[in-house]
Amino acid sequence: MAYILGVIHGEVMRVLLLFYLAPLWTIIFSRFLLKEKLSTYGYLVICISLSGATTMLWQPGNNFPLPASYGDWMGLAGGFAFALSNVLIRKDQGHSVQLKSLAVWLGVVVVGLSYSLFLPMTHLLTEISMNSWLLLLGTGLAVFILSLVLQYGLTHVPANQAIVFLLSELVVAAIAAYLLTNESMTLKEWIGGAMIVSASLFSSRMNR
């Protein structure tokens, strides 16, 4: 939910890159929940991730680099929650993929309905056009299929490697954001983003 809200209210690529600080949080959760020891690559991931986040978030005049917008905060929160869910799915080897998927869907419904209670009801469902309904239906089916595939993959792949396989999303998002929303990144965001992506790639070596 945080990831979706971040993309809606923030810049797509900026939110995505902050979301991909997930390997940093994965290291911490893996250490405490899976008892995975931190290797040299683990310390390298921590340093590069924090350097990348600092580069992206630092603003002139601020003593400490903090997210500058609601979208930034949601991107960070989404990566944090995604890392925790990855580790918990990996830790829970006693339940089926179907049951874990059901838990995810139920959680989304509960969180989504709770959040909607605080939103102003400016539009009635009947005012949504047919094209919008079809777009929502297509998006829902895609996310439904994705969640099944993701649960299966996370059950069989080490938590630190799972996030690396998802890096292809950045390439697709960069192209789509440029073509569909006319978004462009600053040099500072490119440098910080490159550090975060590098940290994600290094995280795949932590289990070797």
ABEGO torsion letter per residue (X at the ends): XAAAAAAAABBAAAAAAAAAAAAAAAAAAAAAAAGBBBBAAAAAAAAAAAAAAAAAABBBGBABBBBABAAAAAAAAAAAAAAAAAAAAAABAABBAAAAAAAAAAAAAAAAAAAAAABBBABBAAABBAAAAAAAAAAAAAAAAAAAAAAAAAAABBAAAAAAAAAAAAAAAAAAAAAAAGBBBBAAAAAAAAAAAAAAAAAAAAAX
